[in-house]
Amino acid sequence: MSAELNKARKNLTNVPSLMKQNKLLAAVTALQEGLVTFLKGSLMQNEKKEFLELIDRSLHALNSNHALRQLYPVLLKLETGKEKELLQNVRELQSALQEDMTSEAMDTMAEMEKRKKETLENARKMLSRGEYDKADSALGKLVREFDDDFDLKINAADILINAEAYQKALDYLKMAYKDNPSSVHIYNRLGMALRKLGRYEDSEKAYKQALKLTPRDEYLYFNMGRLYMDMQKWAEALQAAEKALRINPDFKQAQKMIQYSLKKI
């Protein structure tokens, strides 16, 4: 029991400090745990007096906080015979704080997602006006702010690829690659960007790596076929299109690639 009392004593002692640091949930949780130990423990007279003083200090710290009083307007008091009622009030306050923090976190997340979406859309508009440096600057700032967002880097790269800003798109794809070097999507987009930049050998390596990871993707074979067409390797283009068609017999673009490649051969 002594170890449990020491822990409760430490929790209660920390409550005023936690409140000063604005760690409201941690402070309320510390008080709640200290109260539980106090109520279930068989304390000696001097220990009981010490705990009552610690609890009183903790309650004063909580009652003096304007934000907590707004969230939970009940004044927290320790009265003889009403200790369990106090514990119930503290638990209600703890629950209200948890709900408030969850709601606030969801609002924050929604606001961040909205900002990402708006910045991506603004960058797309800048690119349509030919403002490549401004778009790249906006995207770069956004990606730096949300550095751990893998999908954001892919989305930024896609916007640049669609605007035919392939060299800039490579920068974001490289960042995404560091986050997830086994992503098929990265290799596929790398293949597309590198092909458009005329870096055919690098593009081929990217597509081959993607196919190692996903060997039954008709679109990967089709994209590789487009690469071979640019390289005027008609037999290889034909082979890639045939593989795409074996996976998806209704793939009309692959059928056209076969016909075109056969004419060239």
MIMI-886529 format. One line per field, with one value per atom (N, C-alpha, C): y, z, x; residue number from 1; atom name. Coordinates in steps of 0.2 Angstrom, whole numbers, plus 5000, padded with zeros to 4 digits. Each point is the difference from the previous one (the first is absolute). Layout:
N
north	(Y|...)
up	(Z|...)
east	(X|...)
n	(NUM|...)
atom	(CA|...)
// end
This chain:
265
north	(4994|5006|5006|5000|5006|5002|4996|5002|5004|4997|5003|5007|5001|5006|5005|4998|5004|5003|4995|5002|5006|4998|5005|5007|4999|5006|5005|4996|5003|5004|4996|5002|5007|4999|5006|5006|4999|5005|5004|4996|5002|5004|5000|5003|5008|5004|5007|5001|4997|5001|4998|4995|4998|5005|5003|5005|5006|5002|5006|4999|4993|4999|4999|5001|4999|4993|4995|4993|4998|5002|4999|4993|4996|4993|4996|5002|4996|5002|5006|5003|4996|5000|4997|4993|4996|4993|4999|5004|4999|5001|5005|5001|4994|4997|4995|4993|4999|4994|5001|5006|5002|4999|5002|4999|4993|4996|4993|4997|5001|4997|5002|5007|5003|4996|4999|4998|4992|4996|4993|4998|5005|4998|5001|4996|5001|5004|5006|5005|5001|5001|5003|5007|5003|5006|5006|4999|5005|4999|4994|4999|5003|4999|5003|5007|5003|5008|5002|4997|5002|4999|4995|4999|5005|5002|5005|5007|5001|5007|4999|4995|4999|5001|4996|5000|5008|5003|5007|5004|5000|5004|4998|4994|4998|5003|4999|5003|5008|5003|5007|5002|4996|5001|4999|4995|4999|5005|5001|5005|5007|5002|5006|5001|4994|5001|5001|5006|5002|4996|4997|4995|4994|4997|4994|5002|5006|5002|5001|5003|5000|4993|4996|4993|4996|5001|4996|5005|5004|5005|4998|4994|4997|5002|5003|5001|4994|4998|4994|5001|4996|5001|4993|5000|4994|5001|4997|5000|4993|5000|4994|4997|4993|4996|5001|5004|5001|4999|4996|4999|4996|4995|4997|5004|5005|5005|5004|5002|5004|4996|4993|4996|4999|5000|5000|5006|5006|5006|5001|4997|5000|4996|4994|4996|5003|5003|5004|5005|5004|5005|4997|4994|4996|4998|4998|4997|5006|5006|5006|5003|4999|5002|4996|4994|4995|5001|5001|5001|5007|5005|5006|5000|4996|5000|4996|4995|4996|5004|5004|5004|5005|5003|5005|4997|4994|4997|4999|4997|4999|5007|5005|5006|5003|4999|5002|4996|4993|4996|5002|5001|5002|5007|5004|5007|4999|4995|4999|4997|4995|4997|5005|5004|5006|5004|5002|5004|4997|4993|4996|5000|4999|5000|5006|5006|5006|5002|4999|5001|4996|4994|4996|5003|5002|5003|5006|5004|5007|4999|4995|4998|4998|4996|4998|5006|5004|5006|5004|5001|5004|4996|4994|4996|5001|5001|5001|5007|5004|5007|5001|4994|5000|5003|5000|5003|4994|4997|4994|5001|5005|5002|5001|5004|5001|4994|4996|4993|4996|4999|4996|5003|5006|5003|4999|5000|4999|4992|4996|4993|4998|5003|4999|5002|5005|5003|4995|4998|4995|4993|4998|4993|5001|5005|5001|5000|5003|5001|4993|4996|4993|4995|5000|4996|4993|4998|4993|4997|5004|4999|4997|4993|4997|5002|4999|5001|5007|5005|5007|5001|4997|5000|4997|4995|4997|5004|5003|5005|5006|5002|5006|4998|4994|4998|4999|4997|4999|5007|5005|5006|5003|4999|5002|4996|4994|4995|5002|5001|5002|5007|5004|5007|4999|4994|4999|5003|5001|5003|4994|4996|4993|5000|5005|5001|5001|5005|5002|4994|4996|4995|4994|5000|4995|5001|5007|5002|4997|5001|4997|4993|4997|4992|4997|5004|4998|5000|5005|5001|4995|4998|4995|4993|4999|4994|4999|5005|4999|4998|5002|4998|4993|4998|4993|4997|4997|4998|4994|4997|4994|5002|5006|5002|4999|4996|5000|5006|5004|5007|5004|5000|5004|4998|4994|4997|5002|4999|5001|5008|5004|5007|5002|4997|5001|4998|4995|4997|5005|5003|5005|5006|5003|5006|5000|4994|4999|4999|4997|4999|5006|5005|5006|5004|4999|5004|4997|4994|4997|4996|4998|4996|4993|4997|4994|4994|4999|4995|5000|5006|5001|4998|5002|4999|4993|4996|4993|4996|5003|4997|5001|5006|5001|4996|4999|4995|4993|4998|4993|4999|5005|4999|5000|5004|5000|4993|4997|4994|4994|5001|4995|5000|5006|5000|4998|5002|4998|4997|4994|4997|4999|5001|4999|5007|5005|5007|5002|4999|5002|5007|5005|5006|5002|4996|5000|4998|4994|4997|5005|5003|5005|5006|5003|5005|4999|4994|4998|4999|4998|5000|5006|5005|5007|5003|4998|5001|4997|4994|4996|5003|5003|5003|5007|5003|5006|4999|4994|4997|4997|4999|4997|4993|4997|4992|4997|4999|4998|4992|4996|4993|5000|5004|5001|5003|5005|5003|4995|4996|4995|4995|4998|4995|5003|5006|5003|5001|5002|5000|4994|4994|4994|4997|5002|4998|5004|5006|5004|4997|4998|4997|4993|4997|4993|5001|5005|5002|5002|5005|5003|5000|4995|4999|5006|5004|5005|5007|4999|5007|5002|5005|5002|5004|5004|5003|4995|4995|4995|4997|4999|4997|5004|5007|5005|5000|4999|5000|4994|4994|4994|5001|5003|5002|5004|5006|5005|4997|4996|4997|4995|4996|4995|5004|5005|5004|5002|5003|5002|4994|4995|4994|4998)
up	(5000|5000|5000|5003|5001|4993|4995|4993|4997|5001|4997|5003|5007|5003|4998|4999|4997|4993|4996|4993|5001|5004|5001|5002|5005|5003|4995|4995|4995|4995|4998|4996|5002|5006|5003|5001|5002|5000|4993|4995|4993|4997|5003|4997|4999|5005|4999|4994|5000|4995|4993|4999|4994|4998|5004|4999|4997|5003|4998|4993|4998|4993|4995|5003|4996|4997|5004|4999|5004|4998|5004|5001|4994|5001|5004|5000|5004|5007|5002|5007|5003|4996|5002|5001|4996|5000|5007|5001|5006|5006|5000|5006|5001|4994|5001|5002|4998|5003|5007|5002|5007|5004|4998|5004|5001|4995|5000|5006|5000|5005|5007|5000|5007|5002|4996|5002|5002|4997|5001|5005|5002|5004|5008|5004|5007|5002|5001|5001|5008|5002|5006|5001|5006|5001|4996|5001|4997|4992|4998|4992|4998|5003|4998|5000|5005|5000|4994|4999|4994|4994|4999|4994|4999|5005|5000|4998|5002|4998|4993|4998|4992|4996|5002|4996|5000|5006|5000|4996|4999|4996|4993|4998|4993|4998|5005|4998|4999|5004|4999|4993|4998|4994|4994|5001|4994|5000|5006|5001|4998|5000|4998|4992|4997|4993|4996|4996|4997|4994|4997|4994|5003|5006|5003|5002|5003|5003|4995|4994|4994|4998|4999|4998|5005|5006|5005|5006|5000|5005|5007|5002|5007|5004|5006|5004|5004|4999|5003|5007|5005|5007|5003|5005|5004|5007|5001|5006|5004|5006|5004|4998|4998|4999|4992|4997|4993|4995|5003|4996|4993|5000|4994|4995|5003|4995|4997|5003|4997|4995|5001|4996|4993|5001|4994|4996|5004|4996|4996|5003|4997|4994|5000|4995|4994|5002|4995|4996|5004|4997|4996|5002|4996|4993|5000|4994|4996|5003|4996|4996|5004|4997|4994|5001|4995|4993|5002|4994|4996|5004|4998|4996|5002|4997|4993|5000|4994|4995|5002|4996|4997|5004|4998|4995|5002|4995|4993|5000|4994|4996|5003|4997|4997|5004|4998|4993|5001|4994|4994|5001|4994|4997|5005|4997|4996|5003|4996|4993|5000|4994|4995|5002|4996|4997|5005|4997|4995|5001|4995|4993|5001|4993|4997|5004|4997|4997|5003|4997|4994|5000|4994|4994|5002|4994|4998|5004|4998|4996|5002|4996|4993|5000|4993|4996|5003|4996|4998|5004|4999|4994|5000|4994|4994|5000|4994|4997|5004|4998|4998|5001|4998|5006|5006|5006|5003|4997|5003|5006|5000|5007|5006|4999|5005|5002|4996|5001|5004|4998|5003|5007|5001|5007|5004|4998|5004|5002|4995|5002|5004|4999|5005|5007|5001|5007|5003|4996|5003|5002|4995|5002|5006|5000|5006|5007|4999|5006|5002|4995|5002|4997|5003|4997|5000|5005|5001|4996|4996|4996|4993|4999|4994|4994|5001|4995|4997|5005|4998|4995|5001|4995|4993|5000|4994|4997|5003|4997|4997|5004|4997|4993|5000|4994|4995|5001|4995|4997|5004|4997|4995|5002|4996|4994|5000|4994|4995|5003|4996|4996|5004|4997|4995|5000|4996|5003|5006|5004|5003|4995|5002|5005|4998|5005|5007|5001|5006|5004|4996|5003|5002|4997|5003|5007|5001|5007|5005|4999|5005|5000|4994|5000|5004|5000|5003|5008|5002|5007|5002|4996|5002|5000|4995|5000|5007|5003|5006|5005|5000|5005|4999|4994|4998|4994|5000|4994|4997|5003|4997|4997|4999|4997|4992|4998|4993|4996|5004|4997|4998|5005|4999|4994|4999|4994|4994|5000|4994|4998|5005|4998|4998|5003|4998|4993|4998|4993|4996|5001|4996|4999|5006|5000|4996|5001|4997|4993|4998|4993|4996|5003|4997|5000|5005|4999|4996|4996|4996|5003|5006|5004|5000|4994|4999|5004|5000|5004|5008|5002|5007|5001|4995|5000|5000|4995|5000|5007|5003|5007|5005|4999|5005|4999|4993|4999|5002|4998|5002|5007|5004|5008|5002|4997|5001|4999|4994|4998|5005|5003|5004|5007|5001|5006|4999|4993|4998|4993|5000|4993|4996|5003|4996|5000|4997|4999|4993|4997|4993|4998|5004|4999|5000|5004|5001|4993|4998|4993|4995|5000|4995|5000|5006|5000|4998|5001|4998|4992|4998|4992|4997|5003|4998|5000|5005|5000|4994|4999|4994|4994|4999|4994|4999|5006|4999|4998|5003|4998|4993|4997|4993|5001|5006|5001|4999|4994|4998|5002|5000|5003|5007|5004|5007|5002|4996|5001|4999|4994|4999|5006|5002|5006|5006|5001|5006|5000|4994|4998|5001|4997|5001|5007|5004|5007|5004|4998|5003|4998|4993|4998|5003|5001|5003|5007|5004|5006|5000|4995|4999|4992|4998|4993|4997|5004|4998|5000|5000|5001|4993|4997|4994|4998|5004|4999|4998|5004|4999|4993|4998|4993|4995|5001|4995|5000|5005|5001|4996|5000|4997|4992|4998|4993|4997|5004|4998|4999|5006|5000|4994|4999|4994|4994|4999|4993|5000|5006|5000|4999|5002|4999|4993)
east	(5004|4996|5004|5006|5005|5001|5002|5002|4994|4994|4994|4998|5002|4999|5005|5006|5005|4999|4997|4998|4994|4995|4994|5003|5004|5003|5004|5004|5003|4995|4995|4995|4997|4998|4996|5005|5006|5005|5001|5000|5001|4994|4994|4994|5001|5002|5001|5005|5005|5005|4998|4996|4997|4995|4996|4995|5004|5005|5004|5003|5001|5003|4994|4994|4994|4999|5002|4999|4994|4994|4994|4998|5000|4998|5005|5006|5005|4999|4998|4999|4994|4995|4993|5001|5004|5001|5004|5005|5004|4996|4996|4995|4996|4997|4995|5004|5006|5004|5001|5002|5002|4994|4994|4994|4998|5001|4998|5004|5007|5004|4998|4999|4998|4994|4995|4993|5000|5005|5000|5005|5005|5005|4998|5004|4999|5006|4999|5005|5001|5006|5001|4998|4999|4998|5004|5007|5004|5000|4999|5000|4993|4995|4993|5001|5003|5000|5004|5006|5004|4996|4997|4996|4994|4997|4995|5002|5006|5004|5001|5003|5002|4994|4994|4994|4997|5001|4997|5004|5007|5004|4998|4999|4998|4994|4995|4993|5000|5004|5001|5003|5005|5003|4995|4996|4995|4994|4998|4994|5002|5007|5002|5001|5000|5001|4993|5001|4994|4997|5005|4998|4996|5002|4997|4993|5000|4993|4995|5002|4996|4997|5005|4998|4996|5002|4996|4999|4994|4999|4999|5000|4999|5006|4999|5006|5002|5006|5003|5002|4996|5001|5001|5005|5000|4997|4994|4997|4999|5000|5000|4993|5001|4994|4998|5003|4999|5006|5004|5007|4998|4995|4999|4996|4996|4997|5005|5006|5005|5004|5001|5003|4996|4993|4996|5000|5000|5001|5007|5005|5007|5000|4996|5000|4996|4994|4996|5005|5003|5005|5005|5003|5005|4997|4994|4996|4999|4997|4999|5006|5006|5006|5002|4999|5002|4996|4993|4996|5002|5001|5002|5006|5005|5007|4999|4996|4998|4997|4995|4997|5004|5004|5005|5005|5002|5005|4997|4994|4996|5000|4998|4999|5007|5005|5007|5002|4998|5002|4996|4994|4995|5003|5002|5003|5006|5004|5007|4998|4996|4998|4997|4996|4997|5006|5004|5006|5004|5001|5004|4997|4993|4996|5000|4999|5000|5007|5005|5007|5001|4998|5001|4996|4994|4996|5003|5002|5003|5007|5003|5006|4999|4994|4998|4998|4997|4998|5006|5005|5006|5003|5000|5004|4996|4993|4996|5002|5002|5002|5007|5004|5007|5004|4997|5004|5004|5004|5004|5003|5004|5004|4996|4994|4996|4996|4998|4997|5005|5006|5005|5001|5001|5001|4994|4994|4994|5000|5001|5001|5005|5006|5006|4999|4997|4998|4995|4995|4995|5003|5004|5003|5005|5004|5004|4996|4994|4996|4997|4999|4997|5005|5006|5005|4999|4996|4998|4994|4997|4995|5002|5000|5003|4995|4993|4996|5000|5001|5001|5005|5006|5006|4998|4996|4998|4995|4995|4995|5004|5005|5004|5003|5003|5003|4995|4994|4995|4998|4999|4998|5006|5006|5006|5000|4999|5000|4995|4994|4994|5002|5004|5001|5007|5002|5006|5006|5000|5006|5004|5003|5002|5006|5005|5006|4998|4995|4998|4997|4996|4996|5005|5006|5005|5002|5000|5003|4995|4993|4995|5000|5001|5000|5006|5006|5006|4998|4997|4998|4995|4996|4995|5003|5005|5004|5003|5003|5004|4995|4994|4995|4997|5000|4997|5003|5006|5004|4997|4995|4997|4993|4999|4993|5000|4995|5000|4998|4996|4997|5006|5005|5006|5004|5001|5004|4996|4993|4996|5001|4999|5001|5007|5005|5007|5001|4997|5001|4997|4994|4996|5004|5003|5003|5007|5003|5007|4999|4995|4998|4999|4997|4998|5007|5004|5007|5005|4998|5004|5005|5000|5004|4998|5000|4997|5002|5007|5003|4997|5000|4998|4993|4996|4993|4998|5004|4999|5002|5005|5002|4994|4997|4995|4994|4998|4994|5002|5006|5002|4999|5002|5000|4993|4996|4992|4997|5002|4998|5002|5006|5002|4996|4997|4996|4993|4997|4994|5000|5001|5001|4994|4994|4994|4996|5003|4997|5000|4994|5000|5003|4998|5002|5008|5003|5007|5003|4998|5002|4999|4994|4998|5004|5002|5004|5007|5002|5007|5000|4994|4999|5001|4997|5001|5007|5004|5007|5003|4999|5003|4998|4994|4998|5004|5001|5005|5007|5002|5007|5000|4994|4999|5003|4999|5001|4993|4998|4994|4998|5005|4999|4999|5004|4999|4993|4998|4993|4995|5000|4996|4999|5006|5000|4996|5002|4997|4992|4998|4993|4996|5004|4997|4999|5005|4999|4995|4999|4994|4994|4999|4994|4999|5005|4999|4996|5002|4998|4993|4999|4993|4998|4997|4998|4996|4997|4996|5003|5007|5004|5001|4996|5000|5006|5003|5006|5006|5000|5005|4999|4994|4998|5003|4999|5002|5008|5003|5007|5003|4997|5002|4999|4995|4999|5005|5001|5005|5007|5002|5007|5001|4994|5001|5001|4997|5001|5007|5003|5007|5005|4998|5005|4999)
n	(1|1|1|2|2|2|3|3|3|4|4|4|5|5|5|6|6|6|7|7|7|8|8|8|9|9|9|10|10|10|11|11|11|12|12|12|13|13|13|14|14|14|15|15|15|16|16|16|17|17|17|18|18|18|19|19|19|20|20|20|21|21|21|22|22|22|23|23|23|24|24|24|25|25|25|26|26|26|27|27|27|28|28|28|29|29|29|30|30|30|31|31|31|32|32|32|33|33|33|34|34|34|35|35|35|36|36|36|37|37|37|38|38|38|39|39|39|40|40|40|41|41|41|42|42|42|43|43|43|44|44|44|45|45|45|46|46|46|47|47|47|48|48|48|49|49|49|50|50|50|51|51|51|52|52|52|53|53|53|54|54|54|55|55|55|56|56|56|57|57|57|58|58|58|59|59|59|60|60|60|61|61|61|62|62|62|63|63|63|64|64|64|65|65|65|66|66|66|67|67|67|68|68|68|69|69|69|70|70|70|71|71|71|72|72|72|73|73|73|74|74|74|75|75|75|76|76|76|77|77|77|78|78|78|79|79|79|80|80|80|81|81|81|82|82|82|83|83|83|84|84|84|85|85|85|86|86|86|87|87|87|88|88|88|89|89|89|90|90|90|91|91|91|92|92|92|93|93|93|94|94|94|95|95|95|96|96|96|97|97|97|98|98|98|99|99|99|100|100|100|101|101|101|102|102|102|103|103|103|104|104|104|105|105|105|106|106|106|107|107|107|108|108|108|109|109|109|110|110|110|111|111|111|112|112|112|113|113|113|114|114|114|115|115|115|116|116|116|117|117|117|118|118|118|119|119|119|120|120|120|121|121|121|122|122|122|123|123|123|124|124|124|125|125|125|126|126|126|127|127|127|128|128|128|129|129|129|130|130|130|131|131|131|132|132|132|133|133|133|134|134|134|135|135|135|136|136|136|137|137|137|138|138|138|139|139|139|140|140|140|141|141|141|142|142|142|143|143|143|144|144|144|145|145|145|146|146|146|147|147|147|148|148|148|149|149|149|150|150|150|151|151|151|152|152|152|153|153|153|154|154|154|155|155|155|156|156|156|157|157|157|158|158|158|159|159|159|160|160|160|161|161|161|162|162|162|163|163|163|164|164|164|165|165|165|166|166|166|167|167|167|168|168|168|169|169|169|170|170|170|171|171|171|172|172|172|173|173|173|174|174|174|175|175|175|176|176|176|177|177|177|178|178|178|179|179|179|180|180|180|181|181|181|182|182|182|183|183|183|184|184|184|185|185|185|186|186|186|187|187|187|188|188|188|189|189|189|190|190|190|191|191|191|192|192|192|193|193|193|194|194|194|195|195|195|196|196|196|197|197|197|198|198|198|199|199|199|200|200|200|201|201|201|202|202|202|203|203|203|204|204|204|205|205|205|206|206|206|207|207|207|208|208|208|209|209|209|210|210|210|211|211|211|212|212|212|213|213|213|214|214|214|215|215|215|216|216|216|217|217|217|218|218|218|219|219|219|220|220|220|221|221|221|222|222|222|223|223|223|224|224|224|225|225|225|226|226|226|227|227|227|228|228|228|229|229|229|230|230|230|231|231|231|232|232|232|233|233|233|234|234|234|235|235|235|236|236|236|237|237|237|238|238|238|239|239|239|240|240|240|241|241|241|242|242|242|243|243|243|244|244|244|245|245|245|246|246|246|247|247|247|248|248|248|249|249|249|250|250|250|251|251|251|252|252|252|253|253|253|254|254|254|255|255|255|256|256|256|257|257|257|258|258|258|259|259|259|260|260|260|261|261|261|262|262|262|263|263|263|264|264|264|265|265|265)
atom	(N|CA|C|N|CA|C|N|CA|C|N|CA|C|N|CA|C|N|CA|C|N|CA|C|N|CA|C|N|CA|C|N|CA|C|N|CA|C|N|CA|C|N|CA|C|N|CA|C|N|CA|C|N|CA|C|N|CA|C|N|CA|C|N|CA|C|N|CA|C|N|CA|C|N|CA|C|N|CA|C|N|CA|C|N|CA|C|N|CA|C|N|CA|C|N|CA|C|N|CA|C|N|CA|C|N|CA|C|N|CA|C|N|CA|C|N|CA|C|N|CA|C|N|CA|C|N|CA|C|N|CA|C|N|CA|C|N|CA|C|N|CA|C|N|CA|C|N|CA|C|N|CA|C|N|CA|C|N|CA|C|N|CA|C|N|CA|C|N|CA|C|N|CA|C|N|CA|C|N|CA|C|N|CA|C|N|CA|C|N|CA|C|N|CA|C|N|CA|C|N|CA|C|N|CA|C|N|CA|C|N|CA|C|N|CA|C|N|CA|C|N|CA|C|N|CA|C|N|CA|C|N|CA|C|N|CA|C|N|CA|C|N|CA|C|N|CA|C|N|CA|C|N|CA|C|N|CA|C|N|CA|C|N|CA|C|N|CA|C|N|CA|C|N|CA|C|N|CA|C|N|CA|C|N|CA|C|N|CA|C|N|CA|C|N|CA|C|N|CA|C|N|CA|C|N|CA|C|N|CA|C|N|CA|C|N|CA|C|N|CA|C|N|CA|C|N|CA|C|N|CA|C|N|CA|C|N|CA|C|N|CA|C|N|CA|C|N|CA|C|N|CA|C|N|CA|C|N|CA|C|N|CA|C|N|CA|C|N|CA|C|N|CA|C|N|CA|C|N|CA|C|N|CA|C|N|CA|C|N|CA|C|N|CA|C|N|CA|C|N|CA|C|N|CA|C|N|CA|C|N|CA|C|N|CA|C|N|CA|C|N|CA|C|N|CA|C|N|CA|C|N|CA|C|N|CA|C|N|CA|C|N|CA|C|N|CA|C|N|CA|C|N|CA|C|N|CA|C|N|CA|C|N|CA|C|N|CA|C|N|CA|C|N|CA|C|N|CA|C|N|CA|C|N|CA|C|N|CA|C|N|CA|C|N|CA|C|N|CA|C|N|CA|C|N|CA|C|N|CA|C|N|CA|C|N|CA|C|N|CA|C|N|CA|C|N|CA|C|N|CA|C|N|CA|C|N|CA|C|N|CA|C|N|CA|C|N|CA|C|N|CA|C|N|CA|C|N|CA|C|N|CA|C|N|CA|C|N|CA|C|N|CA|C|N|CA|C|N|CA|C|N|CA|C|N|CA|C|N|CA|C|N|CA|C|N|CA|C|N|CA|C|N|CA|C|N|CA|C|N|CA|C|N|CA|C|N|CA|C|N|CA|C|N|CA|C|N|CA|C|N|CA|C|N|CA|C|N|CA|C|N|CA|C|N|CA|C|N|CA|C|N|CA|C|N|CA|C|N|CA|C|N|CA|C|N|CA|C|N|CA|C|N|CA|C|N|CA|C|N|CA|C|N|CA|C|N|CA|C|N|CA|C|N|CA|C|N|CA|C|N|CA|C|N|CA|C|N|CA|C|N|CA|C|N|CA|C|N|CA|C|N|CA|C|N|CA|C|N|CA|C|N|CA|C|N|CA|C|N|CA|C|N|CA|C|N|CA|C|N|CA|C|N|CA|C|N|CA|C|N|CA|C|N|CA|C|N|CA|C|N|CA|C|N|CA|C|N|CA|C|N|CA|C|N|CA|C|N|CA|C|N|CA|C|N|CA|C|N|CA|C|N|CA|C|N|CA|C|N|CA|C|N|CA|C|N|CA|C|N|CA|C|N|CA|C|N|CA|C|N|CA|C|N|CA|C|N|CA|C|N|CA|C|N|CA|C|N|CA|C|N|CA|C|N|CA|C|N|CA|C|N|CA|C|N|CA|C|N|CA|C|N|CA|C|N|CA|C|N|CA|C|N|CA|C|N|CA|C|N|CA|C|N|CA|C|N|CA|C|N|CA|C|N|CA|C|N|CA|C|N|CA|C|N|CA|C|N|CA|C|N|CA|C|N|CA|C)
// end
